[in-house]
Amino acid sequence: MTLPTQDILTLIPQRWPFVMIDTLVSSTNDATHTTLLVRAENVLVNNGELSEAGLVENIAQTAAARAGYIAHQLGKPMQPGFIGAIKNLEVFALPKVGDTMETEVKIETQIFDVTIIKGKITCKGVTLAQCEMKIFIQPQ
């Protein structure tokens, strides 16, 4: 299952210019994969590189895409969420304009409206960043 760029907005609450994922590559109960082509016009690009904040937001939006995909499959509206905590953030390198990042989010724990994930971003086979994140889903 691949969901192209123009449809990603049906799965995440973010809107342009703050969308940090292009494509939902796959999503299962345990893991979600997305891609992002780093573009010069991205609001979190500085000096030709996506910033650390952009990497963190990319991981969070990958988790949001998972939640949105599940809601879509169940015929329910997407519920907005927010980052409650970031733990063990490691940034090894920043992607450059023109690079395509691949992001994987694995579900560690999900209890009610709280999900703990591990996120990892790679580009050309090299790990750029990784972290754990606690995400709260806002009940409707």
TORSESE-215229 format. One line per field, with one value per residue: residue number from 0; residue in one letter; x, y, z of N, C-alpha, C, O in turn. Coordinates in pm, whole numbers, plus 50000, padded with zeros to 5 digits. Each point is the difference from the previous one (the first is absolute). Layout:
seq <- [NUM  ...]
type <- [A  ...]
n.east <- [X  ...]
n.north <- [Y  ...]
n.up <- [Z  ...]
ca.east <- [X  ...]
ca.north <- [Y  ...]
ca.up <- [Z  ...]
c.east <- [X  ...]
c.north <- [Y  ...]
c.up <- [Z  ...]
o.east <- [X  ...]
o.north <- [Y  ...]
o.up <- [Z  ...]
end
This chain:
seq <- [0  1  2  3  4  5  6  7  8  9  10  11  12  13  14  15  16  17  18  19  20  21  22  23  24  25  26  27  28  29  30  31  32  33  34  35  36  37  38  39  40  41  42  43  44  45  46  47  48  49  50  51  52  53  54  55  56  57  58  59  60  61  62  63  64  65  66  67  68  69  70  71  72  73  74  75  76  77  78  79  80  81  82  83  84  85  86  87  88  89  90  91  92  93  94  95  96  97  98  99  100  101  102  103  104  105  106  107  108  109  110  111  112  113  114  115  116  117  118  119  120  121  122  123  124  125  126  127  128  129  130  131  132  133  134  135  136  137  138  139]
type <- [M  T  L  P  T  Q  D  I  L  T  L  I  P  Q  R  W  P  F  V  M  I  D  T  L  V  S  S  T  N  D  A  T  H  T  T  L  L  V  R  A  E  N  V  L  V  N  N  G  E  L  S  E  A  G  L  V  E  N  I  A  Q  T  A  A  A  R  A  G  Y  I  A  H  Q  L  G  K  P  M  Q  P  G  F  I  G  A  I  K  N  L  E  V  F  A  L  P  K  V  G  D  T  M  E  T  E  V  K  I  E  T  Q  I  F  D  V  T  I  I  K  G  K  I  T  C  K  G  V  T  L  A  Q  C  E  M  K  I  F  I  Q  P  Q]
n.east <- [50084  49898  50086  49885  50182  49965  50101  50202  49954  50014  50220  50035  50063  50184  50080  49912  50220  49803  49998  49964  49794  50141  50160  49786  50188  50040  49838  50143  49942  50121  49910  50141  49898  50179  49872  50223  49852  50216  49834  50069  49845  50133  49788  49986  49937  50170  50000  49787  49955  49971  49849  50133  50003  50151  50208  50059  50046  50213  50157  50044  50127  50214  50097  50077  50202  50167  50078  50147  50212  50119  50090  50193  50186  50065  50128  50210  49880  50085  50147  49903  50192  50056  50145  50004  50058  50171  49993  50154  49950  49946  50146  49923  49784  50118  49778  50085  50050  49783  50051  50068  49852  50146  49777  50140  49791  50138  49846  50020  49924  49855  50022  49839  49987  50044  50109  50040  50102  50005  50121  49924  50177  49881  50222  49864  49798  49957  50109  49784  49825  50041  49812  50017  49825  49997  49878  49976  49878  50004  49968  49905]
n.north <- [49883  50067  50107  50010  50077  49957  49800  50072  50138  49830  50025  50173  50001  49873  50204  49992  49987  49968  50019  49854  50017  49843  49872  49962  49977  50066  49844  49998  49788  49878  49973  50167  49973  50122  50128  50026  50097  49946  50109  50061  49912  49820  49985  49783  50112  49870  50204  50032  50107  49778  50161  50091  50226  50072  50019  50175  50196  50005  50043  50212  50116  49962  50110  50205  49999  49976  50170  50134  49924  50026  50201  50049  49914  50148  50097  49973  50128  50126  49860  50196  50044  49887  50152  49779  49852  50124  49805  50062  50211  49879  50165  49859  50011  50155  49966  49885  50218  49943  50079  49790  50133  49882  50007  49978  49932  50014  49849  50188  50212  49837  50214  49852  50163  49813  50161  49785  50196  49844  50180  49945  50133  49939  49966  49936  49955  50214  49895  50046  49857  50080  49878  50098  49870  50190  49821  50224  49822  50149  49972  49829]
n.up <- [50000  49811  50177  49807  49891  49784  50000  49939  49828  49852  49957  49863  50216  49993  50050  49791  49998  50106  49777  50169  49909  49923  50093  49946  50121  50212  49983  50175  50037  49854  49796  50049  49800  50067  49865  49980  49862  50032  50105  49796  49863  49993  50077  49943  49816  50071  49906  49932  50194  49967  50044  50158  49989  49852  50085  50129  49901  49931  50153  50062  49856  50052  50171  49952  49901  50148  50127  49896  50006  50190  50048  49897  50093  50158  49840  50073  50138  49835  50097  50045  49897  50185  49919  50044  49839  50077  49889  50151  50062  49817  50047  49842  49941  49887  50021  49828  49975  50005  50204  49956  50103  50124  49974  50176  49955  50177  49938  50121  49983  50056  50068  49954  50155  50114  49885  50044  49951  49837  50057  49795  50045  49817  49986  49835  50092  49950  50167  49951  49988  50208  49987  50203  49949  50118  49940  49993  50064  49833  50220  49887]
ca.east <- [49916  50070  49909  50081  50004  49877  49903  50053  49926  49881  50042  50068  49934  50084  49971  50111  50130  50063  49989  50137  50004  49943  49938  49984  50044  49931  49959  49944  49976  50125  50097  49957  50112  49969  50114  49995  50101  50034  49992  50054  49894  49953  50019  50101  50130  50094  50129  49999  49981  49883  50045  49968  49856  49935  50012  49908  49864  49982  49968  49867  49899  49991  49910  49866  49949  49953  49871  49904  49972  49912  49868  49942  49959  49883  49896  49989  50082  50132  50006  50130  50083  50113  50117  50004  50139  50100  50103  50114  50014  50136  50007  50133  50025  49882  49984  50013  49897  50010  50006  49874  50011  49908  49975  49929  49952  49955  49919  50053  49889  49884  49904  49895  50033  50144  50080  50146  50057  50141  50010  50134  50006  50119  50012  50105  50051  50069  49909  50014  49950  49911  49953  49876  49905  49870  49902  49865  49893  49894  49869  49901]
ca.north <- [50117  50127  50113  50108  50130  50078  49940  49990  50094  49935  49918  50077  50129  50111  50058  50073  49949  49924  49857  49947  49869  50002  49875  49888  49882  49884  50015  49880  50024  50019  50091  50086  50051  50114  50064  50144  50064  50130  50106  50129  50086  49949  50104  49959  49988  50110  49981  49883  49876  49994  50020  49898  50011  49934  49855  49963  50014  49891  49879  50019  49991  49860  49940  50054  49933  49868  50018  50042  49886  49911  50065  49991  49861  49977  50094  50102  50119  50001  50074  50065  49959  50089  49937  50018  49993  49942  49938  49940  50051  49999  50049  49966  50080  50068  49976  50118  50022  49900  49866  49938  49933  49891  50003  49886  50015  49873  50018  49931  49982  50084  49988  50100  50106  50024  49906  50018  49950  50018  50048  49997  50058  49965  50056  49928  49893  50055  50051  50144  50035  49904  50042  49948  50110  49973  50077  49999  50023  50082  49938  50086]
ca.up <- [50000  49995  49990  49947  50064  49999  50091  50137  50085  50055  50114  50104  50023  49956  49869  49939  49957  50108  49976  49999  49936  49865  49960  50094  49926  50058  50139  50062  50142  50073  49939  49889  49921  49914  49936  49981  49916  50060  49899  50044  50053  50129  50101  50099  49934  50023  49933  49914  50077  50088  50137  50100  50025  49888  50020  50108  49948  49903  50078  50059  49894  49959  50099  49973  49880  50044  50068  49899  49915  50077  50007  49865  49980  50086  49962  50104  49972  50064  50124  50016  50112  50026  50060  50144  50046  49909  50082  49931  49864  49945  49862  49950  49880  49948  49857  49915  49898  49895  50060  50041  50129  50029  50144  50056  50136  50059  50121  50118  50093  49977  50109  49983  49905  50005  49923  50007  49874  49967  49864  49941  49865  49923  49866  49926  50085  50117  50103  50025  50133  50065  50132  50051  50011  50061  49926  50057  49903  50057  49978  49935]
c.east <- [50089  49898  50082  49978  49865  49896  50046  49923  49871  50033  50062  49930  50082  49962  50122  50010  50068  49981  50141  50007  49934  49914  49991  50033  49929  49963  49935  49969  50126  50092  49938  50124  49951  50128  49975  50116  50024  50007  50051  49894  49942  50033  50106  50135  50080  50131  50007  49984  49871  50051  49964  49850  49921  50005  49902  49855  49968  49963  49859  49891  49989  49908  49856  49938  49949  49863  49892  49960  49905  49859  49929  49947  49873  49884  49977  50083  50136  49994  50137  50072  50110  50110  49999  50141  50085  50114  50108  50011  50148  49990  50144  50040  49869  49990  50006  49882  50026  50009  49858  50025  49897  49986  49920  49963  49950  49926  50062  49887  49885  49898  49902  50044  50149  50073  50147  50058  50152  50004  50143  49990  50130  49997  50119  50068  50070  49896  50030  49962  49914  49961  49882  49909  49873  49900  49864  49901  49890  49866  49902  49880]
c.north <- [50123  50110  50120  50134  50069  49944  49997  50091  49942  49921  50078  50134  50119  50044  50075  50136  49910  49850  49945  49854  50013  49878  49904  49874  49875  50030  49871  50035  50040  50107  50077  50056  50114  50046  50151  50041  50138  50104  50133  50088  49950  50102  49964  49969  50127  49966  49870  49867  50009  50004  49881  50002  49932  49849  49951  50006  49890  49870  50011  49987  49859  49925  50048  49933  49861  50012  50040  49886  49903  50060  49990  49859  49968  50093  50110  50122  49989  50087  50065  49947  50102  49922  50033  50001  49940  49951  49941  50044  50002  50045  49979  50085  50064  49973  50133  50011  49902  49857  49950  49922  49889  49993  49878  50033  49864  50030  49916  49964  50091  49970  50116  50103  50035  49891  50035  49933  50014  50040  49999  50054  49957  50072  49933  49895  50046  50052  50147  50037  49887  50055  49914  50121  49951  50093  49984  50031  50077  49935  50100  50017]
c.up <- [50000  49980  49955  50070  50006  50096  50145  50095  50055  50127  50115  50018  49951  49859  49951  50066  50102  49987  49980  49955  49863  49973  50118  49921  50050  50144  50046  50146  50073  49943  49884  49933  49910  49930  49995  49910  50059  49888  50058  50064  50132  50109  50105  49935  50027  49933  49922  50070  50081  50144  50090  50032  49889  50012  50106  49949  49898  50072  50057  49894  49944  50098  49978  49878  50034  50063  49901  49908  50070  50008  49865  49974  50079  49966  50102  49960  50069  50124  50013  50123  50023  50070  50149  50054  49888  50087  49910  49854  49962  49855  49954  49879  49957  49851  49923  49904  49887  50052  50029  50127  50008  50151  50041  50144  50044  50130  50111  50096  49958  50110  49988  49896  49998  49923  50019  49877  50002  49854  49952  49858  49935  49865  49934  50088  50126  50098  50026  50143  50053  50137  50043  50021  50067  49934  50064  49889  50071  49973  49940  50090]
o.east <- [50083  49918  50088  49907  49962  49909  49922  49990  49941  49909  50008  49942  49945  49947  50090  49897  50120  49993  50073  50100  49907  49890  50098  49924  49952  50061  49908  50015  49995  50080  49910  50098  49897  50110  49887  50116  49907  50080  49987  50030  49913  50113  50049  50084  49952  50053  50103  50014  49962  50091  49924  49939  49896  49904  49933  49921  49886  49910  49922  49896  49893  49918  49906  49880  49901  49908  49887  49884  49906  49901  49880  49890  49918  49893  49891  50091  50014  49928  50102  49938  50017  49976  49998  50030  49954  50049  49971  50028  50083  49928  50093  50118  49892  50101  49962  49930  50112  49980  49912  50080  49890  50099  49903  50083  49915  50043  50015  49991  50023  49950  50038  50024  50039  49978  50040  49976  50057  49944  50093  49913  50108  49894  50112  50121  50050  49907  50112  50067  49947  50073  49946  50047  49951  50018  49957  50018  49954  49960  50005  49905]
o.north <- [50018  49993  50044  50017  50049  50073  49964  49972  50057  49957  49950  50054  50109  49922  50034  50061  49979  49930  50046  49933  50078  50011  49980  49961  49919  50085  49949  50116  50074  50057  49952  50035  49988  49959  50047  49970  50081  49990  50023  50077  50067  50049  50089  49934  50111  49890  49932  49895  50107  49926  49912  49895  49938  49930  49898  49909  49954  49928  49905  49940  49961  49918  49922  49973  49955  49925  49952  49990  49949  49929  49973  49984  49918  49992  50057  49988  49937  50100  49933  49959  50094  49899  50117  50070  49918  50073  49948  49918  50057  49941  50058  50028  49953  50005  50105  49902  49988  49905  50079  49906  50011  49993  49962  50045  49940  50083  49879  49886  50113  49889  50116  49964  50102  49881  50115  49882  50078  49931  50025  49959  50012  50044  50003  49979  49916  50071  50037  50082  49918  50079  49921  50109  49891  50122  49888  50097  49961  49987  50119  50069]
o.up <- [50089  49908  50074  50078  50107  50039  50088  50119  50092  50071  50111  49906  49984  49921  50077  50028  49992  50101  49913  50025  49982  49945  50072  49911  49920  50065  49936  50040  50099  50074  49932  50066  49933  50035  50007  50029  50008  49908  50120  50091  50057  50007  50069  50061  49977  50018  50000  49938  50047  50037  49962  50017  50026  49965  49982  50027  49992  49956  49994  50025  49953  49958  50013  49998  49944  49966  50009  49960  49939  49980  49995  49946  49957  50061  50006  49918  50104  50004  49983  50097  49922  50065  50039  50097  49921  50087  49893  49913  50070  49920  50056  49980  50036  49929  50051  49974  49952  49925  50032  50003  49945  50073  49934  50078  49935  50080  49988  50046  49957  50012  50017  49885  49945  50023  49986  49974  50076  49914  50076  49922  50059  49954  50052  49992  50075  49961  50033  50063  49925  50060  49923  50032  49971  50001  50029  49925  50107  49884  50029  49963]
end
